[in-house]
Amino acid sequence: MLDIFNVTFPFFALVLCGYVGARRGYLPLEAINGLNSFVLFFALPCMLYRFGATTPIAQLIDGSVFLVWLVCALVMVAFTMAATLNKRNAWNDASFGALVAAFPNTGFLGVPLLVALLGNSAAGPMIVTMVVDLLITSSLCVALSRLDVAGTHGVAVAARNALKGMVFNPMPWGIILGTVASALQFELPGPAMKTLALLADAASPVALFTIGAVLARSNMTGDQAPIPLRDYLPIAAFKLLLHPLLVLAVGVSLIQLGLPLGRFALTVMVLVAALPSASNVSILAERFGANTGRIARIILVSTAAAFLSFTGVVALLH
């Protein structure tokens, strides 16, 4: 257990540093958008490209990983919607609550953390899960959130906005270009590769610090109206406990039915599912008029609790 803490502690400590820095005013709130943009548009796509380009193409197009992760994402969304859709949380709020229950913080936290724990071979299954979450899970929840709008026009507009968001999101492009480079065995020229490597190496520390700063900003500037514990604590528990158990159960069941899913890939997926909720969901929730205070609390609670829960899952799987 101590060896696991030695690996996980620095990652969560950097998140805490970002949170404290923003709360204490050492990092101006206006600067957080700049950090977020640097990670999202420069550092993280380079890191994903590098992992994709150096990962065997068979791991990047693993249909078994795709199937298991997609099934579990759909179950998590459906279950959370059924458990939380009520008069207080209509389609808009329930949909984004379902998204934080099913969408782990893989890009900013999971990739560097799991690579440190399991090695570079963990990148392949993680990239597949990110494709599902970025392209399918997010789009589905955004479309469901529009059911509060009269008629089907709202859903159609949301679907177009989700598609537009995918096109202009640099993370899928980093994955796609890295996959193409792996398939073609293409290598960038030396100076270009060194530049990309510098940006990729900056992704992990800046992303982790930014997670904490974003959480602090959401807590400081979000909706301060009282929110009942029952509106956010259960969803944080769904994310940290139910999601990894579901992935493990579905994965083992499908393996017994003959699905060619490797044990290592399943381990990676269970650990990805045990990650806290993705911090960028709060930005989506704000854009579509959901209760950002509630979403921010779910993300904050899941991130804080994940220091112990994630470490426990690693210990159990180890």
MIKE-336339 format. One line per field, with one value per residue (C-alpha): x, y, z. Coordinates in steps of 0.05 Angstrom, whole numbers, plus 5000, padded with zeros to 4 digits. Layout:
# MIKE-336339
c1 <- c(X, ...)
c2 <- c(Y, ...)
c3 <- c(Z, ...)
END
This chain:
# MIKE-336339
c1 <- c(5000, 5057, 5087, 5020, 5014, 5085, 5059, 4990, 5006, 5045, 4988, 4934, 4983, 4989, 4914, 4912, 4967, 4924, 4863, 4899, 4934, 4868, 4832, 4887, 4893, 4964, 4936, 4887, 4822, 4830, 4894, 4860, 4830, 4900, 4926, 4866, 4876, 4950, 4935, 4875, 4902, 4977, 5005, 4952, 4942, 5018, 5019, 4962, 4995, 5060, 5025, 4984, 5044, 5085, 5029, 5017, 4958, 4923, 4916, 4888, 4832, 4815, 4742, 4734, 4755, 4709, 4650, 4658, 4670, 4611, 4563, 4584, 4579, 4508, 4488, 4518, 4481, 4414, 4421, 4440, 4385, 4334, 4360, 4363, 4310, 4257, 4224, 4287, 4332, 4297, 4328, 4382, 4410, 4399, 4435, 4498, 4495, 4495, 4554, 4597, 4578, 4602, 4658, 4724, 4779, 4822, 4857, 4880, 4891, 4884, 4935, 4995, 4973, 4961, 5023, 5063, 5029, 5026, 5075, 5065, 5025, 4966, 4958, 4925, 4863, 4858, 4857, 4800, 4759, 4771, 4745, 4680, 4672, 4689, 4649, 4590, 4578, 4585, 4543, 4488, 4483, 4483, 4427, 4387, 4396, 4356, 4294, 4271, 4263, 4196, 4194, 4253, 4286, 4326, 4353, 4372, 4409, 4444, 4466, 4495, 4530, 4558, 4584, 4614, 4647, 4678, 4706, 4739, 4763, 4838, 4842, 4808, 4852, 4914, 4888, 4870, 4936, 4975, 4936, 4950, 5024, 5024, 4990, 5038, 5098, 5110, 5161, 5165, 5232, 5279, 5268, 5192, 5192, 5233, 5185, 5126, 5161, 5171, 5097, 5078, 5122, 5089, 5019, 5018, 5040, 5002, 4939, 4938, 4950, 4895, 4845, 4853, 4848, 4785, 4753, 4769, 4742, 4677, 4669, 4683, 4642, 4588, 4517, 4520, 4448, 4442, 4445, 4419, 4471, 4426, 4433, 4508, 4538, 4504, 4530, 4601, 4593, 4566, 4628, 4680, 4648, 4593, 4629, 4692, 4650, 4606, 4666, 4697, 4631, 4616, 4687, 4692, 4623, 4639, 4707, 4671, 4625, 4686, 4703, 4778, 4792, 4860, 4867, 4914, 4865, 4809, 4853, 4866, 4792, 4773, 4825, 4800, 4729, 4755, 4780, 4741, 4693, 4720, 4730, 4711, 4638, 4627, 4643, 4593, 4541, 4550, 4545, 4478, 4448, 4451, 4462, 4538, 4541, 4515, 4562, 4621, 4606, 4602, 4670, 4701, 4676, 4696, 4765, 4778, 4752, 4789, 4855, 4834, 4784, 4828, 4888, 4844, 4822, 4895, 4913, 4856, 4873, 4947)
c2 <- c(5000, 5048, 5037, 5055, 5118, 5138, 5138, 5168, 5221, 5270, 5271, 5289, 5335, 5376, 5381, 5405, 5457, 5485, 5487, 5522, 5570, 5593, 5596, 5637, 5684, 5665, 5647, 5699, 5669, 5704, 5664, 5597, 5601, 5611, 5549, 5509, 5532, 5514, 5444, 5433, 5462, 5450, 5403, 5349, 5338, 5331, 5280, 5241, 5243, 5217, 5160, 5143, 5145, 5099, 5050, 4989, 5002, 4938, 4968, 5033, 4999, 4947, 4932, 4893, 4952, 4997, 4951, 4941, 5015, 5036, 4987, 5010, 5084, 5074, 5035, 5090, 5144, 5106, 5087, 5156, 5188, 5140, 5153, 5229, 5253, 5288, 5356, 5387, 5358, 5360, 5333, 5386, 5377, 5302, 5293, 5330, 5293, 5229, 5254, 5266, 5197, 5164, 5209, 5202, 5253, 5211, 5265, 5311, 5260, 5188, 5187, 5211, 5173, 5106, 5110, 5122, 5062, 5012, 5038, 5064, 5002, 5030, 5087, 5043, 5022, 5092, 5124, 5078, 5098, 5172, 5164, 5134, 5188, 5247, 5224, 5185, 5193, 5270, 5277, 5232, 5270, 5338, 5315, 5288, 5354, 5388, 5347, 5403, 5445, 5440, 5397, 5363, 5428, 5433, 5362, 5374, 5438, 5404, 5347, 5397, 5435, 5370, 5350, 5419, 5414, 5347, 5376, 5434, 5394, 5384, 5320, 5274, 5303, 5287, 5215, 5210, 5237, 5192, 5132, 5148, 5157, 5089, 5055, 5085, 5079, 5153, 5191, 5267, 5300, 5308, 5382, 5375, 5314, 5350, 5409, 5361, 5324, 5389, 5405, 5334, 5333, 5397, 5367, 5327, 5378, 5436, 5395, 5370, 5440, 5466, 5414, 5441, 5513, 5499, 5464, 5523, 5573, 5532, 5530, 5605, 5632, 5579, 5579, 5589, 5568, 5510, 5443, 5382, 5328, 5277, 5317, 5307, 5257, 5195, 5214, 5221, 5151, 5124, 5151, 5125, 5059, 5036, 5053, 5011, 4953, 4956, 4955, 4897, 4857, 4870, 4857, 4791, 4769, 4783, 4749, 4686, 4692, 4691, 4765, 4771, 4822, 4819, 4820, 4879, 4920, 4904, 4927, 4993, 5003, 4989, 5040, 5091, 5081, 5092, 5161, 5223, 5259, 5300, 5373, 5400, 5377, 5439, 5482, 5444, 5449, 5525, 5530, 5493, 5527, 5469, 5477, 5489, 5491, 5420, 5394, 5430, 5397, 5328, 5339, 5367, 5311, 5256, 5287, 5294, 5225, 5192, 5201, 5144, 5106, 5103, 5081, 5027, 5002, 4999, 4960, 4910, 4899, 4893)
c3 <- c(5000, 5016, 4947, 4916, 4958, 4937, 4864, 4874, 4927, 4882, 4831, 4882, 4918, 4854, 4849, 4922, 4905, 4849, 4894, 4951, 4903, 4873, 4940, 4972, 4913, 4894, 4826, 4799, 4777, 4710, 4697, 4703, 4633, 4606, 4642, 4619, 4547, 4549, 4572, 4527, 4462, 4467, 4521, 4526, 4451, 4444, 4501, 4470, 4402, 4431, 4467, 4405, 4358, 4403, 4419, 4374, 4329, 4353, 4422, 4395, 4357, 4409, 4396, 4461, 4503, 4462, 4472, 4547, 4560, 4517, 4550, 4619, 4600, 4574, 4637, 4682, 4645, 4646, 4719, 4743, 4702, 4732, 4803, 4799, 4750, 4792, 4803, 4831, 4776, 4709, 4645, 4641, 4711, 4712, 4646, 4668, 4734, 4693, 4653, 4714, 4739, 4674, 4650, 4688, 4688, 4642, 4602, 4657, 4712, 4688, 4632, 4673, 4736, 4703, 4660, 4724, 4757, 4699, 4646, 4575, 4555, 4595, 4544, 4491, 4530, 4561, 4492, 4471, 4533, 4519, 4448, 4476, 4528, 4483, 4422, 4450, 4524, 4523, 4461, 4489, 4554, 4520, 4475, 4534, 4570, 4515, 4528, 4575, 4512, 4478, 4415, 4382, 4359, 4424, 4417, 4344, 4361, 4419, 4374, 4324, 4380, 4408, 4339, 4330, 4398, 4379, 4314, 4350, 4410, 4402, 4445, 4394, 4340, 4381, 4388, 4314, 4289, 4337, 4314, 4242, 4258, 4293, 4235, 4184, 4231, 4218, 4259, 4263, 4246, 4305, 4321, 4314, 4359, 4412, 4411, 4417, 4474, 4513, 4508, 4525, 4587, 4611, 4606, 4670, 4723, 4692, 4681, 4753, 4780, 4735, 4759, 4830, 4807, 4766, 4826, 4871, 4820, 4812, 4888, 4895, 4837, 4826, 4850, 4925, 4938, 4988, 4952, 4990, 5001, 4967, 4902, 4896, 4946, 4915, 4846, 4871, 4902, 4836, 4801, 4850, 4871, 4824, 4759, 4771, 4799, 4737, 4690, 4727, 4727, 4654, 4632, 4670, 4645, 4573, 4578, 4603, 4543, 4497, 4487, 4471, 4525, 4559, 4635, 4632, 4589, 4638, 4696, 4661, 4648, 4720, 4744, 4694, 4719, 4791, 4773, 4796, 4751, 4693, 4713, 4645, 4653, 4696, 4635, 4593, 4648, 4651, 4575, 4574, 4635, 4684, 4759, 4759, 4835, 4839, 4785, 4817, 4884, 4852, 4818, 4882, 4927, 4877, 4868, 4942, 4959, 4901, 4937, 4983, 4940, 4878, 4919, 4950, 4882, 4859, 4921, 4911, 4838, 4854)
END
